Amino acid sequence: MIRPAPRSLLAAASCLSLWCATVPHAQVPAPHPGTQPASQQAGALPSTSEQSATPRPRQPAPPSWRTGVDVVSVAVTVTDAQGRLVTGLPREAFSVFEDGAEQPITQFVNQRVPVSLGILLDVSESMTGPRMDDARFALGRFVNDLLSQDDEAFLMVFNHRPRVIAPWTLQPGRLAGQLDGVIPTGGTAVYDAIAEALPLYARRAHQRAALVVISDGADTASDTDTRTLRSRLRREDAFVYALAVDAPGRRPVSGRVDPYALRAITDESGGYTEVVHDTSELVPATARIAEELNAQYLLGYVPPHKADSTFHSIRVRVKDATYKLRSRRGYVAEAQGTRE
């Protein structure tokens, strides 16, 4: 969709519009360390008011991405031939195309800006015992040590139905401990959980957005199918990452996580699906996601048309042909307030 500045920032838009037009091509600091190795069913979870972290009063984010007009924002990840993240490229290194036609890049940031991040964790029966312990530890490290305190995050768990444990919360470290007392049980409804999470992004504070999904089983309980979910994701600008825990031998093949279905969801958004073979691998896997978030570029352009409820393709290029890019592949140009 065509997304204006978050509501919490509109008051500052006019005084910051000049800044937006003159964003300096700052050198990017080295990415944070991130690649080193390393009680109930959801339907009966305590209420959000009992378990959620108290949201911190919204504070203005550091000046980084402000606009008073509609723009299409595109987060971009750049890697070299060895798969290493590439940082510090200038605006002139990029070109962006909508429906095949090149568009002027009107806004550009090549340093880390705050992110609004959603976390979805599978708490179905197969996550019982050490798997849940590993997930608690990995997510605790993720929100405490790997995300910036300028970021915000929410936490949702799901089995056969999703439940928000903590709403949007500034200083993500405040989410640590929110999984204490959650006892895995029930089936798995990954697609329903993602669909339930998407409306939360309309109330986020930051322009850049991402969603991390962790699951160890095939979807057995969703009412939402992949085609419907992909259509809904085209109306969002969040990168979607999935960590698929696939431990051979523990369950029938039909019950194991389906990385191909997850990739159909994540890849179009610009994110990725990573298969790990044990929950003990979640620590380095989440660290890789954090490192990528630290190294992304944010591009913006004014769309050459009005909101027409039509899908428009996006392609980003970089001058160095040896580099590989990941970004969302398109968007539905919806006017604000037209969603169901």
N, C-alpha and C positions, 0 to 999 in steps of 0.2 A: 504494500500500500504506500501511498504518498504520506509521509509522516511529518507533521510540523514539530517544532521544538516541544519537549515535554512541558506539561502545564506548569510545573513548578518553576520553569525557566522563562515563561513568556514575559513576565514583568521586566526581566532584564534584557529582553531581546533587542529593544531599540538602542540601548546604550552600548550594546556589544556588537552591533551589526558591522561597524567599521573594523573591529578586531577580526571578525570572521573573514573579511576580504583580504586580510593581510597576515594570515597565520604564518609564522616563520617556519622555515624548513629546519627545525631544530634537530640536532644530532640525538639519536636515541641511545639512552644508556643500555648497557648490556642487559639482556633478559635475566629475570630472576632465575635462580637455580630451579630446574624442573625436570631434567631428563636423567638424573642419576638413578640407578636401580634402588632400587629401594631396600500388650501385652494383650497383646490383644490383636485380633485381626483389625485391618484398617477400618472396617465398619464399626468396630467397637472401641476405637481409639479415644482417649480423653479428648474433650473438646479443644478447639483452637485456643480459646481463652484460657484454658488450664495449662496447655503445653507450649504455646507460642512464645517466642521472645518478644518482649515489649518493643515495638518499633521505635527507633530513635527519631526524634523530631527531624524533619527534613532540613538539611543544611545546603546552601548553594554549592554546587560542584565547582571544581577549579575551571577557569575559563578554558574551553577547548573546542566546543562545538555548539554554536549558538546561531539561530537564524529566525527571522520573523516571517519568512515566506516558506511555502512548501518546497521541500527538496526530496529527492530520492537519495537515501544514504546507503552506502555499500561498504561493508567491512571486508577487508581483503587480507588473506594470508599468503605470503610469498616464501617459497622454499627453493633451495638450489638443487643441483643434480644429485646430491647426496642426501637430500631430504632435510637439510638443516635450515632453520628459519633465517630469513634475510631481513635485516632491519636497516633503517637509515636512508632508504631511497627517497629522492625528491619527487615533487609533484610531476615534473617533466618526464619522469620515467614511466608514467602510467597513461593509458588511454581507456576511455570507457565508452561502450556502445549500447544504445537501446534500439532493439529491433533492427540491428545492423547499421544504424546511423551513429556516427561519432557525436558525443555530447561534450560541451566544454565542462571541465571540472571546476566548479565554482568554490568548492571547499575541500580542504585537504589537511589531514593531521597524520604525521608519521611518528608520533610518540604515544605512549600509553594514555588512554583516556578511561575514566571510570566505566564500569560495565554493570548492567543489571542482569543478574544471573539466577536462573531457576534451577533447582536440584530436585529430581524425581528419583526416588529409591523404591525398588521392588521389595516389598515385605511379605511376599507370599510364603507359603509353608516351606518351600525349598530353601529359603534363606535362614532357616533355623540354625542355632548353635554358632559354631566358629565363623560361618559366613556373615552372620549379622554383626558379630564382634569385629570382623575385619572391615565391614562397611562403616561401622561407627568410627573406627580409628582413622580410616582413609578420609572420610568426610570431615572429621574433626581437624585433621591436619590441613585439608584443603581450605576450609573457611578460616582457620586460625593463622596459618603460615604462608599460604600461597596466593590468596586474594588480597587486594589492597583494601585498606580501611576506608577508602573513598568509594568503594563499590557498595552495592546493595544486593541482597539475595533473599529468595524465599525457599522454603523446604516443603516438599509434598511427598507423601508416601502412598503406595498403592498395593493392593492385592486384587480382589475382584472389583473393587471400587477405590477411587482416589480420595485422599483427605489432606487438606492443607494443615501442616503442623505449625508452621511459622510464616506469616505474611511478609511482604517486602520489609526488610530490616537493614538499615545502614549499619556499617561495621559488621561484616559477615561473621566475625569471630563470636558474636553474640548468639549465633545459632548452635554453637558447640553444646552438646549435652541434650539437645532436643530429641534425640532418638532413644534416650534412656527410657526403659520401661516398655518400648514397643516390642511386642512378641509376634514374630511372623506366623501367618496362618492364611489359609484360603488359596484361591486361584490367582491368575495373572491377567491383568487388563492394561497392557502397556499403551495401546492406542487410545483408549479412553482417558488414561492419565494425561497423555500429551495434549489431547483435545481439551481437557478440563483446565490445563495450565495456560493455554494460549490467551484467554481473555485477561489474565493478570498483567500481561505486558502493556495493555492500554493504560495502566496506572503506574508505570515505572518512572523512575526519576531521570535515567540516563539515556542518551541516544543509542549507545551501543548495547546490544543484548545478546544473551546466549542461554542455552538450556542444556543441562547435562542429565542424561537418563542412564540409570544403572539397573540392569535386569539380568536374571540368570535362567529365564525360562521362556518357552514359547507363549505367545498370547493365546490364552484359552477362554477369556471371559469378556472381551470387548464387544460392545455394540458398534463401535466406530470401525470402519474398514480402512485399509491403507489408502485406497483411492480418495476417499473423503478427507482423510487426514492430510494427504499431500495437497489437496486443493485448499484446505484451510491454512496450511503453512505458507502457501504462496501469498497470503495476505499479511504475513509477518516478516520482519527483517532480522529475526534472531537466528544466529548460528545454532544448529542442533548437533550435539555430540552424544553418542551412545557407547556405553561400555557394556559389552555383552559377555557375561561370564559363562563359558562353555566348558564344563568339566566332563569329559567323556567317561562313560561307564556308570555314572551316578543315576541316570534315568533313561527311559526309552528315547529313541531318536525323535519321536514325535513330540516329546515334551521338552526337548532341548531348545535353547534360544536360537532364533533364526536370524543370523547376521545379514542375510541377503534382504530380508524384509526391512530391517533397520536401516541398511544402507540406502534403500529406496527413499527413506524418509530423511536421513541426515544429509546425504550428498547434495541434494538440490538446494539445501539451505546454505551450503558452503562449509558445513561441519563434516564430521566423519564418524564412522563406526569402528571401534577397535575391539577385537576379540581377545579376552584374557582367559586363561585356563584355570584360574583359581582366584578367589576373592583376595588372597594375599597380594595379588598383582595390582590391586586397585590403587595403592599408594603411588607407584610410579606412573600409572595410567592417568590419574587425576593431575599429577604434576606436569605431564605433557600437555594437558589441556590448559593448565594455568600458564605454562610457558608460551603457548600459542597466543593466548589472550594478551600477554604482555608485549607481543611482537606484531600485532595487527596494525594495518593502516585503515583509515577511515576516509572515504571519498564521498563527495556529494555533488549532485548536479540538479539543475532545474529541469523537470520533464518537459518535453516539447509538445505537450497536449494537456487537456483538462482531464480530470478524473472521469474515466469512462467505463469503469467496472470490467475492464478487459485486461488479460494477461499480456505483459510486455517483457520480452527477453532482455537480459543484461549480460554483457560480456566485458570483462576487463582484460586488458593486455599490458604487458610490460616490455620495455625495449630489449632487454637481455633475453634472447630466445632460449637460453639454457635454464631460466627460472620457470617454476611452475606456480600457478595461482589457484586459489580457491576463494570463491565468493558465491553469494546467492545467484541463481541462474535467471531470476526474473521476479516479477511482482505483479499483483493485481492493483490497478490504479483506482483505488476506492477513495471517495471523499470521506472526510471525518464524519462519523455519526451515521454511516450507511450500513454498518454491519448488522447481522441478525443477532 
